[in-house]
Amino acid sequence: MLLSAGIRARQVGRVIGGGLLCAATAVGGCGDNAASYVPGEELSGGDTTVFDESALAFSLAARNLSGARRDPFFTGNSMFNRGWVTAPSSTTGQDGLGPTYNAGSCSGCHFKDGRGRPPETTDEEFLGLLIRLSVPGTDLHGAPAGDPSYGGQLNHRAILGVPAEGRAVVTYTEVPGTYADGIPYSLRRPTYEFVDLAFGPLAPDIMFSPRTAPAMIGLGLLEAISETTIVAFGDPDDRDGDGISGRPNRVFDPLSGSEKIGRFGWKANQPGLEQQNAGAFLGDIGITSPLFPTENCPPAQTDCLAAPEGGVPEIDQTKIDQITWYSHFLAVPARRTPRDPSVLRGRDLFGTTGCATCHVTEVRTGMLDGMPELSGQTIRPYTDLLLHDMGEDLADGRPDYLADGREWRTPPLWGIGLTPIVNGHSNFLHDGRARGLAEAILWHGGEAAASRDAFRILPAGDRNALVRFLEAL
């Protein structure tokens, strides 16, 4: 049976913590009964779910979005794919790129609305992977304090006449390991170097964090989950003793001027999609907005400060609203082969190994004003939206609001198996180090160590079934 609530998921976690992992010795889960299909379990996004397995699977509108309500979705799609140009330009309304930036459009990082990846060679440009920067301390609202010369994000591109800030180079070291049955595997550990820095060295106490661009699907459904539901998933003091102590991040909301629960970003540092989109326009493309009207130019970058602007702000509220509507209604594809016995066996192993403790299988959305299509939906996102300690191997050492240097938000898993089809790669985790889903599991530590170890001791057939289930999501 699918785990459909945080309490039921945590009961599995307690079983794992106590060492009673029946799935390690029985094919298909506990006991001898074959895994059975649950009607409707393939509807990952509830009534919004689309049935598509093509390279465009992440770019479709919610199935229940109809009539004139689809019009702003397509307008927002045009904005998402629009390439911004240097100001001043005759194409007013889409100029103001930079002065420093990482991509010329939203789709430059989220290709086909999908997942970014790290470069494959040392001389390949970063695209779909960015580097967050900070120094100890916070700003007035509790956000990380940026590097004095480079700000909060390394921008490796710049317009004519403005120096690019510099670039990062990633190399990998292979880390060998062995499953309990003797089959070997190898993980790759990334190392980052910063070169061609235009404004001197990074701060001596610099903290940095690589972040791949996540897939855009289902974001409106995640925004529709009530704060009460998210808080109920948490157990910050681990009172039930299962070793899982998830907690929500709490961040400053520039729209309301108050503190809210964070739900977007690798460390849940954004409270909503408008804030996320406007922040990405500024940090990634260099486009100011009503929410963030000041250019991203630290004081040391005089040419950046002197560069012409494309209006104040460079993107108006109407366009922000269009792209935010688009972000809300990008649909989640249905789970594939929902009745396949191997997939069903992997689904049950996903529960008995404790994965569903954090990657909560089923959630009911609340009411989202003006968006009835997203409200009251039974969805299967495989996330609790909480922060969890993922261990030293995945730590970036960089706090972000309440998230410490070892904590990450549980990423949703819906659609993850279509990444190779949509984006042509199988790179996972926050920095793309994992070359497949099994490697991603094996990097888990901290609160997820018990689930990782449970996966590692499974017979090869059961490991393959669990991965096949993930590939079907």
N, C-alpha and C positions, 0 to 999 in steps of 0.2 A: 504494500500500500504506500502511496505517496505521502511524504511528510508535509502537512499543510499548515503548520503553525509553529511558532518559535518554541512553545512548550514541548510539543511532540518531537521536534528536532533535537532539543536539548536532552530529552530522555535517551535518544540514541547516543548522544555525546557521553552520557554517564555510563552507558554500557561499554563504550569503547574505552573510556577512562579506567574502567574496572577490569579491562582485559578480556571481556567476554565477547570476542569477535567471531560469531558463528560463521560469518561470510568467508572467513579465511579457510574454513574446512568444508563448506558445503557449497555446491554450485548453485547459483541463482538466489542466494540469500539464506535465511534461516529455515532449517527444516528441508523437507523433500518436495514441498509443493512448488509447481512451476509458477513463475511470475505471470501475473494476469494484467491485461490491459484495462485501464480505468477510462470509461467513456469521457471524451472531452479533454483528456490530459495533453493532447497535442496543441490545444489552443493557447499558446504561450501568452498572447496578448488579449485573451478573452474575445469579445466581439470585434476588436480592432484587428485581429490576426489576419494575415494574408497568406495565401498558399503559393509560394514562389520559391524555386530553387536555383534561379538563374543568377548571373552576375549583377542583376539589378534588384536583387532580393531585399536590399537595405534601403531602397530609394522610393518605395511605394507609400501611398497615403493609406491611413487607417481604413479598413474595409467598411466600417460603419460611418465614415465621413462622406456625406452625400450632398448633391445639389450645389447651391451657391457657396456652401461652406468649404467646398474644395478649392474655390478660386484663389483665396489667399495662400493656400498650400503651394500652388504652382507658381504664384508670384514670389513666394519665399524661396522656392527651389531655384528660381532664376537669380535671386540675390545671393544664395549660398554658393552658386557656381560662378558668379560674376568676378572677373579679374579687375582689381583696383589699379589705378594708374597714378603717376606722379602729378602733383599739383604745380602750377595751374594747368588745366587741360580744357579743351573744348567740350569734352564729355563731362560736363558738370553733373554732380550727383554721384559720380563714381571715381572722383579723384581725391588725393590726399594720402596715397600709399606712403607708409613709413612715417618719419624719415628712416628709422631702422625697423626691421621686420623679419619674420621667419617665412612667411608665405604670402602670395599675392591674392589669395582667395580662401574662403572657408574650405572648399573642396581640395585645395592644395594639400592640406593635411588629412582631411577626412575624405579620401578618394572614394567615390561612389557611396558616400555616407558611411564608410566603413572604418576599419582599424588601421592606424599607422604602424610603421615598423622601423627598426634601427637600420642604419646603412649596412650594406653587405661587404663593403671594402673600406679601407681607411681613408681613401680619397673621395668616397661618395659623400655628397652633401646630405646633411641632416634634413629630412622632410617627413613630417609625421612623427618626429621625435624632437622634443625641445628640452632645454635645460633650465630649470628653476634655480634661482640664486637667492641667498639671504645670508645675513650675519646675525649673531646672537641678539636677541631683543625683538621688540614688536613695534608696529606703528601705533597711532593713537587709538585704533580700533581693535588691536590684538592680532592683526595680520603679521606675517613675517616681514622683517625689515630688510629691504633690498641692499645689495652691494652699493657703496657710495658712488662708484664710477659707472656701474653697469646696470643698476636697478635690479628688478626682481626676476628678469629673464634674459638669457643671452640671445641677442638678435644677430644672426650671422649674415644678414643681408642689409643693404642700405640703398637709398636713391642716389643718383649722380650728385657728387659734391659733398656727400656725407660719408664718413668712414663707417664701415660695418664694425660691430663691436669685437668680433673675433669668432672663433669656431671651436667646436669640440671634436675630438677624435676618439673613437672607441675601439679597443682591441679586446680579445677574449683569451682566456686561459681555460683549457679543458679540465674538468674535475671528474675523475672516474668514480664509479660506484657500482654496486652489485645488488640485484634483487635477492630476496631470501632463497629463491630457487637456483641461484648461481648465474643467472643471465646478467651480463654486464650492461651498463649504460654509461653515458657521459653527459655531464652538464657543462655549460659554458658560463664562466664568471667574467663580467665586463669590467674593464678598467678605462677610465676617462682621463684624457689630457686636453688642456686648453692651449690653443696656439693662435698666433696672429692677433693678439689682444691689442686693440688700438689705443687704450687709455691706461696702460700700465698693468701691473699684476692685479689679479683679483685680491680682495681683502685677505689678510693672513688668516683670519678665522672664518673664511668662507665656508658655507654649507651649500651643496648643490644636489639637485635631484632630477634625473632624467625621467621624462614622462612621454609615453606614446599617446597619440590621439586615439581615443576610444571610438567605438561604433556609435552612431547617432540614434539607433532604433530604440523605441519604447521610452524615450525620455519623458514624454508627457504623462505616461502611466506612472512612472516613478515619482513625478511631481504630485500626482494625485493621491499617493499614499499618505495617510494622515500622520501628523507628528505623534499622535497617541499610539498608533500602530508601531511606528519605528521605535519609540521609547519602550514599548512593551517587549520588543525583541531583546532589549539589552539586559545585561546582568553585570554591571560594571565592577561589582565587588565579588563576583563569582560565588554568590550565596548558595547556589546548588552544588558547588564543588565539582563541576564537570570540566574545569580547566579552561572554559570559554568565558571571557569577560567583555564582550562587546559593549560599546557605548557610542552614543551619537556625538558627532562633532557639533559645536555651537559656534556660529560665525556671525560677523557683522553683516547685516543686510543693508546695502546702500539705498535700496528703494524705500524701505520703511524707517531707516535710521535706528533700527533696534537689532537685538540678537535673535537669531533663528537657528533651527537645526540645519546643518549642511547636508546636502544629499548628492551633489554632483562634483565631479573631479576625483582624482585618485585618492585624495585624502578628505573627500567630502567638504571642500572649502568654499563651495558656492551653494546658497540656499535656494536658488531658482534658475529657470532657464533664461529669463531676460538678463539677469545678472551674469550668468555664465557666458552668454553670447556677447554682451557688451564688453566684458572683460577680455574675451578672446579677440574681438575686433581690435582693441587697443594693444594688447600684449603681442599678438601674433601677426597682425597686419598693419598696425600703427594707425588705425582709424578711430578718431574720437567720436563720442556719442553724447547724448544728453546726460547719461548716467556717469560717464567718464570723459569730461570735456577737455582735459589737459593732455597735451602730447607726452609720450613716454620718452622724455629726454632728461637724464640726470644732469646736474649742474656742470660736470666736467665735459659734457659733450656739446661744445659751443656751436659747431656746425649744425648739429641736430636742432638746437634751440633756434637757430637763425633760418632754418629751412621754411619755405612757403607752405601754408596750410591749404587744405581744400574746403575751406569754410569752417565755421564754428557753430555747431559741431560738423564733422565731416560726413556723418551718417545721421539722418534725422529720425525722429521717433517713429514715423510711419514705416520706414524700412526696417527698423529694429522690430517693430510689432509683426511685420510680415515674416521675417526670418524666425522669430520666436514662435509664431503659429506653425510654421513649417517644422520646427524642432519638436513641437508638441505632438505632431501627428504622423511622424515617420513610423510606419508600422513594423511590428515584430513578425517575422516569418513563423509559420507553424513548425512544430517538431516533425521531423521526417520519420518515416517507417515506424509509426507509433506501436504497431502490433508485432514487430519483429521480435522473436524470442530472445535473441542476444541483447537487443536494446533494452528490453524489459528486465532482463537479468542485470544489466549494467545499471539501470535505474534503481533497482533494489539495493545493489551494492553501493551506490551513491549514498543511500541512506544508512546502511549498516556500517559503513566505514566512517561515518560521522561528517561527511562532506555537507550534508543538508543542515547541519547545526548552524552554519553561517550562511551558506548558500540556500536560504530558505526557499522551499519549493513553490509554495502557493500563498498568495496575498490577496486581500480584497482592497481595492482602491476606495478612497473616500469621495467626497464631492469636490470637484474643481470648478470654480465659478466660470460660467460661460462655455464650458466644455463638457456637455453631457455625455459625449461619446467616450470620454475617458473615465467617467464617474461610475462608481458601483460595479466595477469590472473584477471578475476573478481572473487573476493573472499568475503567470508562472515565471518570475524573473530570475530566480536563483540568487537572491541577494537579500540581506537584512538592512542594507544601507548603513551599517554600523562600522566603527573603527575596531580593528583587531590587531593585536601584536602578532606580527608574522615572523618574528625571529631575526637574529642578527644577519643571516645571509641575505635577506631581502631589505634590510634596514637602509635608509638613505641618510639617517642622522640629522634630518632637517624637520624641526617642528612646524606645524601649520595650524594656527589656532590651538585647539585642544589636542590635536593629533601629535604624538611624539615621534621621534625619529625611527621607531620600529613599527608604527601603526599605519595601516592602510584600510580604506573602505573596502568592504566586500564587493567586488565588481559583479554586475549581473552577467549571467552566462547565456541567456537566451540568444539564439542566433550564432553562437560562437563557432559551431561546426561549419558554417557557410563562409567563414573568413577566407579559406583558400580559393573558393569560387569567386567571391566578390573582390578580394584584394590580392590574390595571387601569392599569399604567404601563410605561414603557420606560426607566426611569432606572437608570444603571449607574455603576460605579466606587465607590470608598469613600465618596464624598460625594454620589453621585447626580447629578453635574453633566452626565453624558453623556445625551443624549436619544435614545438608540438605540445599536446595536452599532457602527455605523461611527464615530460620534463617540467611543465608548470606545476604539476602536483608534487613532484619530487623536490622542488625548491621551497615548498611550504615548511615553515617552522613555527616556533612560538606556540600560540594557541592552536595552530593547525598541525603541530608535530604528530599528534596521535593519529590523525587521519592520514597523514603522509606515511607513517609507519604501517598503518593498516593496509594501505594500498601496496606498499613495498613487499609485504609478506603474502599477498594474495598469489594463488597459482596464476600462471601466465594466461590461461583462458579467462579467468575472472578479471584480470587487469585489462585484457583486451576488450572484454564486454563493457567494463566501466568507461573506457575511452570511447568505445563505439557509441555508448549512450550520449556522451558529451558531443561527439561528432554529429549526432542526430538532432541536437538542440537547435 
